[in-house]
């Protein structure tokens, strides 16, 4: 009888050991999957500056993991633009006021360096537009309002890059609206995420 009980006890211990090994293996696999999931959605290296990394955290918290590259492109575009925004506003308003007596003022002189910078900003926006236009995992509806803001910002930048004139250029309206459009696009991305990407 004692030998029989001893065998039952050994079988019981063996069962517990097998169960523990099974759950340990499952836990390790789950942890690996989580790590891989996180790594596959790593932030664009260009957004790893301390300042942008803090800003982009709110978009992570909102669940925009599939669109971190697009968010990064908008943030980079806006950061670059804000470096030259006041210069553009001052130079353009001054030019149009100097030529306010002419119905069709000549194009504003734009340096090659400025054209190159504005071209880089537009490239960032165009990448974001393309990315948000793709129906990725979890997306129910493409964010048309968000994309619309980026398209408008890109269009305004195109006019500024050519030294062109639109209504309100003499008051810096066009220059300021580029910044506002990018800001609204970022705001709409958070709203879109909160509403379940609908």
N, C-alpha and C positions, 0 to 999 in steps of 0.2 A: 504493500500500500504506500509505504514511504517512497519507494523507488518510483511508483506511478505518479505521485504528487511532485516528485523532483522533475520528472520529464515534462509534466504540465507547466511547471514554473519556468523551465528552460525554453519551452515553446513560446510562452508568454513574453519572456525577455527578448527572444529573437524577433517576435512580431513587433514589439515596441521599437527595436533597433531599426528594422526595415522601414517602419513608418516614419521615424525621425529622419532617416536618410532621404526618403522620398520627399518630405516637406522641405528639407534643406535644399535639395536639388531644384524644387519648384521655386523657392524663394530666390535662389541665385539666378535662375533663368528670368524671373520677373524683374529683378534689379537690372540685369543686363539689358532687357528690352526697354526699360525706362531710360537707361543711359543712352541707348541708341536713339530712342525717340527724341531725347533732348539734344543730342549731338546733331541730328539731322536737321534741327531747326535752330542751329546756332546763328547768332547775330552776324551780319556782314562785318568782316574785319574792319572796314572803313568806319563803322559805327562804334568801335570799341574805345573811342576816346572817353575819358571820364565824364565829360559833360553830356555827350550824346547817349552814353550808356545809362545814365540816370534818367534821361528823358524817355528813352525807349522802354524802360521798365513798365510804365503804365500801359503800354500797348501789349506787352507780354501778359500783364495781369488781366487785360480785357479779353485775352484768348486769341490774339491776332498772330499766333505762331506761324501760320502758313504764309503770312504776308509781312514778315519782319524785313525782308529785303526791300519790298516796296515802301514800307514806312521809312526805312533807312535812306532810301533814295530821296524821298521828300524832305527829310530832315537835313540831309547834306545839301540839297538844292537850296533850301531856305537859309541855311547857315552861310553858304557862299554868297547868296544874294544880299543878305543883310550887311555884308562887308562893304558892298558898293552901292547900297540903296540910297544913302544920303548924297553921295557924289552924283549919282544919276539924276536924282530929283533936283539938285541944285543946278547942274549943267543944263538939263532939259528945260526947266522953268525959265532960267535966264535966257536961253536961246530963243524960246518962243515969245518971250516978252520983248526981246530986242527986235523981233520981226512981227510984232503983233499988228502992225499996220498993213501987212501983206495978207491977202486972203489965203494964199497957199504958201506958207513959209517953207524955205528949203530944208532938206533933211538935216537933222542934228549930226554934227561930226562925231563919229564913234571910232575910237582907236582900235587897232588890230588886237591889242591885248584884251580890251574890253569885249570885243566881239568873240574872242576865244573863250573868255570866262562865261559870257552869256550862253555860248554854245554848249559849254559843259553843263550848265544849270539846266538848259533845255533837254539835254541828253538824259539827265537824271529823271526829269519829269516824264519824259517819254517812256523810260523803262518802267516807271511806276504805273503809268497809264496802261501799258501792255500787260503788266503783272496783275493788276486789279481786274483786267478784262478776262482773265482765265478763271473758269469755274473750278476752283480747287476743292479739296476735301472739306465737307461741312458747309459749303456755300450753297444757299438756296437761290439767291438772286444776285446778279452782278450789281455792284454799288454805283448806279448811274450818276447820282448826285455828286459823289466823291470824284468820279472820273471827269464829270463835267467841269468841276472846279479846276482840276489839273489841266484840262484842255484849254480853258480860258487863260490860265496863267501862262501856258506855253504860247498861246496866241499873242498875248500882250508882250511877252519877251521877244517874240519875233518882230513886232513893230518897233520896239525899243532898239533891238539889235540893228535894224535897218535905218535908225534915226527918224522913223516915221512919226506921224502926228495923228492922234485921235482926240475926240472931244475931251476936254479937261487936261490935256497934256501941259498946257501953260501953267497949271496949278499943281502939277505933280500927281494928279489923280491916277494916271496909268501906272506910274512907278509904285505907288502905294498899293494899288489893287493887286499887283502880282503877289506881294507879301500876304495880303488878306486872303487871296484865293488858296494859297498853299496852307495857310492856317485853317481855313474852313475844310479843306480836304482832310487834314489830320483830325479835326473835330468830327467830321462825318464818319471817319473810319471807326472811331470809338462808339458812335451811335449805332452804326451798322453791326458791330460786334455784339453790342448789348441786345440788339433786336434779333439775334440769332442768325446773322448774315442773310437777312431777308431783304 
